[in-house]
Amino acid sequence: TREPAPAPAPGAPQGPPPGGTPEPADALLLLREALAARQEVWVEMVGPSGSLQRRLLRPVRLDGGRLRALDTARAAELTVAVHRIASVSLPTGSLSATPTDTPTGKSTT
């Protein structure tokens, strides 16, 4: 079992809520949904030194065991091997809370 992440320093930017997707299949599903909706998601990944990194990413492509995504905060595009992704979580108020269009053109919640 993974220990909870330490509390952020006062005034530090807020990251994703604790939790995310402990199952790889759930992480891939969430990434595919974000890709289809063109939404950002928090991705917690294992960096080169073995430490966890959290980044708010907008998936661009997901195939061949790799995620290509935009990190808008850093104005950069990156490619991550999916086996290095520890969890994926939604930013507050996105995807599942987003109204969907019906065939009549009206939005529903």
N, C-alpha and C positions, 0 to 999 in steps of 0.2 A: 504494500500500500504506500502510495506517495504521500509525503507530508505536505500540509497546506503551505502555500506561498506566504512569505512574510508580508506584513502590512506595509503599504506604500508609505514613504516619508511624507510628512505634512507638506501640502502644496504640490506634490508630484502628480503628473497626469494620471487619471484613472484608467486602469486596464480593464480587461474583461472580468466578469464575475467569476468566483471560484467555480470549479466544476468543468464544464465543457463535455467533451465526448471521450469517455474512457475506452470505447470500442472502436477499432480502426474502421469497421464498416459504417458506423454512425458518422465518423469524421468524413469519410468519402461521400456519404449521402448529403451531409450538410454542405460540403464544398460544391457538390453538383447543383444543389438547390441555389446556392449563392451565385454560382456561375450563370445559371439560367435566369435568375432575377437581377443579375448585374449589381449585387449587393456586396458590401464589405463584411468580412467575418474576422474575428480574432483567431489567429493561428498561433499555437504554442508549439515551437519546434526545437529540436536539439541542435545546438550550434556546433561549430568545428571543435570547440574545446570540451564539448559534452555538457555545457550549461544550457538551460532552457532560455529561449528568447520568445517574447510575445510581440506580435506585430499585427496591426490592423491591415488586412489585405483584401483586394478585390480580385477574385479568381478570373483569369483570362482563358486558361486552357487546362484541362485535366485529362491526361492520357499517358500511356506508356510508363506508368509508375511515377510520373512527375506532375507537379503543380506549377504552372506558370501564373504569376500574379503580380498586380501592381501594388506597390506600397506608396500610397499617395502622400503620406507624411514625409517620406524621404525622396519623393519624386523619382522612384526607381522601380524597375521591373526585376523580379527575381524568379529563379527556378529552384524548386525544392523537391527532393526525392520524397515521396509520400511516406516511406518508412521512417523518415526523420520527424514526422508530424506527431506530436504527443497528444494534442487535443485541438478541437475547433469549437468555438462558441459564438453565439450571435451577439452583436452589439444590442444594447437595450432598444427595443422598439423597432426592430427590423424583421424582415422575412415573414415570420408567422403573424406579426401584428400589422403587416402591410395590407391595405385593402386590395382585393382582387377584382379584375374587370369581369363582368358577366357578358354573355353574348349580346345583351341589349345595350351594352356600352355604359351601364351604370355600375358604380363601385359598390361593393359590399364589404362589411367588416367581419 
